[in-house]
Amino acid sequence: MHAPLAPTTRLPIGSDTDLARVRRQVRQAAADLGFRLVQQTKLVTAVSELARNTLVHGGGGHMEMTLLRDGTRRGLRLSFVDAGPGIRDVDLAMTDGYTSAGGLGLGLSGARRLVQEFALDSTPGRGTTVTVTDWVSGLPSPRAGAP
């Protein structure tokens, strides 16, 4: 069971200043939970993309951040919520190379690859919620044959 460690924090996403605040808050929470630097960087990269999508494509919204515990594991669940136009074709939007705004086409699919759990819920005309969850990874396993 994913039990919250603290109340959910809600941060607005309505400007570039908000995007910077969201990234900063997520990086700090990840560091406090014990995420290693590379994992923090991957998570903040995904967050940056999802927050920007919330602002640009969803017309703004908010992020909900929940610190989690599942037994001895610790993690973060982040939901990006907007009430924008929604995504008409989710399968197409999740395809590498697809872009609706002239970018590289790695947004949603790239964010999905950077986190451990990814869920997208979108209804045309009602908005989109993308929820990602990442868990603190332990130390890497030693290589076979290493001393």
RAQUIRA-V913390 format. One record per helix or strand. SS is the DSSP state (a for helix, b for strand). FROM is the first residue (numbers start at 0). TO is the last residue. Records with the same first field share a line. If there is no record, write none. Layout:
# RAQUIRA-V913390
SS = FROM-TO  FROM-TO
This chain:
# RAQUIRA-V913390
b = 2-3  8-12  60-69  72-81  116-122  126-134
a = 15-32  36-55  89-92  106-113
